[in-house]
Amino acid sequence: MARKKRSSPVLKKAVLRASGIDSINPSLDLGNGLTLPAFSTLIEKMRSQENGYNSALSHLDKLYRQMLETERELADMAEHMLLAVATRYGKSSVEYGMAGGIPKNQRHKRLRGESSTPNSEQMSFVATVNGKNGKTATTT
């Protein structure tokens, strides 16, 4: 998903204001450095920074997509490497275990209904919560 590009409502408003001031007097000087050329320069600086920021986001999105593609390729090759070791040495071999596989003779078969989480006796706990209505709820 591409990152959201930025558009500045302040910049849009400033551009409209600059065109309005330009229609009054293109060389209007309101004192204290408030001139149309200074205002236009700042507008262009903001526009340039906004464009640079949005371009950087696009470049970052491209790098991210490339990284994800390489990660998929790496996962695929890692799987192929393990399968090639299994083909050459067998799934019960020490070499298969050294390559990251679990040798067939070391796998534990789960019994029906057995889960990988600790049993419910180990996980049980009791919490009491007092609600606004004064009732007590107990959770186990």
Helices and strands as residue ranges (DSSP letters): H 9-24, H 36-89, H 94-98, G 104-106, H 120-123, E 127-130, E 136-139
